[in-house]
């Protein structure tokens, strides 16, 4: 991709995330407000994007890519993308905590479903990478079903945690998600070596 295109998209994405955090609202931000903040022309916006949601998901993808990169070393550890260890969950919840103000606003917006789907897809990708290394026919359920179930449970807890003021730390949430998901997954992977319960 051309460097000028990358720079323009980064300017728009950074401006949008800044406006969301400052105003506490995503749904009311207009193209005019965004391009003014980014110091770009309105026409420039439409050269690169068709909607505000496209800018948002593009800007968030950078964060999700960073999350995936952080999780990659753990994903190599076992058959379910590192999810047998607490550290994989800790990375996700700490990431959410670091950007809590932004994500709380977004999870309450009209685009919450699209954002949730993008987070879920990131987790599914990590889990599927591990499951696909297992011998064909070694699982009692389709890999996609297992991956989607793990991702749905984790994103469900993540969404609830972000939307509330529940008095739980990222570490406590990671431990809870780890125990809930692993207790269920152990029955499906009896012959796969799992990390110890307290092993990150």
N, C-alpha and C positions, 0 to 999 in steps of 0.2 A: 504494500500500500504506500502511496506517495506520502512523503514526510509532511507536506502541507495539509493533506487530508487528516493524517494522524493528529497533527497539532490542533487543527480546527475542531475535531471531534473531542479531543481532550479538553480544550477550552470550554466547549459547550457542556461536557459532562461535569467538569469541576464546578462550573458556574451553577449548574442545576443542583448538585449536591449541596453547595454552599447556601443557595436560596432555600432549599428544603429545610436545612438545619436552622437557618435564621428565622424563617417565617413559621416553622412548625406545621407547615401544610404543603403537600405536593399538588393536590388536585386543583388548587386555584392559581398556580403559576402559569403564566401565559408565555407564548413564544416571544412576544415583545419584551416582556420582563427578562426573559432568559437571554435574548440576544443583546439587550442593553447591558446586562451584567457582564456578558462575555465580550462586550465591545466588538460585536459583529453585526453585519446587516441581516435583516429578516430574510432576505433572499438567500443568504449563505446557509441559514438553517435548512431551508428546503432543498438545497443542493445535496445535503448529506442525510437528512432524515425526513420521514413522512409524518411522524408524530412525536409528542413528548415522551411517550412510553418507550419508543425506540432509543431515545437519548438516555433515558433512565437505565434501561437494561444494558445498554452498551457501557455506561459508566460503572454500573454495578458488576459487570462481567470482569472488569479488572480486579475488583476486590475478591470475587469468587475464584478467579484464577490464582490469586495469591493464597487463598485458603487451600485450594487444591495442591499447590506447590508445597505449602507447609505440611499438608497431610500425606504427601507422596511417600516419604520415608517409612511412615507407619503402615501405609497401604501395602508395602512389600512384605510385611511381616506374616500375614496369614491369609486364609481363604476368603475372608470377608472384608477386605480392604483395610485391615488394621483395627477393625471394630471389636476384636476380642480384647483389646487393651484399652484402658481408660484414656490414654494420651490422645487418641484420635478424637474422642468426644470433647476432651478438654480444649483442644485446638479450636473446634467449632464454637463452643460456648464462650471461650475467651475472645474470639473474633467478634462474636455478637456483642459481647460486653464492651469491647473497645469502640464499637460503632452503635451503641444502644440507642442514643438519641435519634439518630438517622433512621435506624431500622424500626423503631417504635412508630415513627410517623408513617413510614412506608407500609407497614403491616396494617395500618388503620386506613390506608388510602384505597381508592377504587382499583388500583393496580396490584393489590396485595396478592391476588391469585397468581398473577404472572411472576411476581417476585418469588413467591413460595415455590412455584414450579421450577424456577431457575436454581434455587438453592437445593431443591430435591434432586434435580438432574445432576448437580455437581456431586452430591453424595452417592447417587446411584452409579455414576461413572466410576468412582473409586471402588465401590463394592464389587461391581461387575468385573473390574480388572482382575480382582482376586478370584472370583468364582469361575471365570473362564479358564483359569489355569488347572482346574480340577479335571480328572478324567471324565469323559462323556458318560452319562448315566449314573454317576456316583451320588447324585443328589435326589432326594425323594420329591422335590418340587422344582419347577423351572427356575433357573438362575434369576430371571427377570422378576419373578414373584418375590423371591427372597430379598433381592436388592431393593425393590420398591417398598417392601414391608419395613425393612430397616430404615430406609430414608424417610418414609412416612412417619414412623414413630419418632425419629430424631427431630424432624422439622415440626412435627406437632408439638413436642415439648418446647422446642425453640420458640415457636410462635406464641405459645401461651406465656412463656417466661418473659418475652419482650413486651407483651401486651399488658402485663400486670406488674405490680410492685412487690411481687412475692419475695420474701426475705431469704433467697437462696443464692449462694455465690456460684460463679462459673464452675468451680471445682465440685460443689455439691450437685449441680445439675449434671455434670459430666459423669459423676459416680452413679447417679440415679439412672441416667440413660443407659450407661454401660450395664448395670445390673438387670434392668428391665429387658433390654434387647438380647443380651447374652444368655439369660436364663431360658429364653424361648428358642434361640438359635442353636443351642447346644444339642437339642434333640434331633435337629436336622443334619448336623455334621458330626456324627459320633466317631468317625474315623479320622477327623482332621485335628491335628494338634492345635490346641487353643492356648493363648497366653494365660499366665496365672491371673487370678482375679484382681490382684493389686498391681499387675505389671503394666506400665504405661507403654 
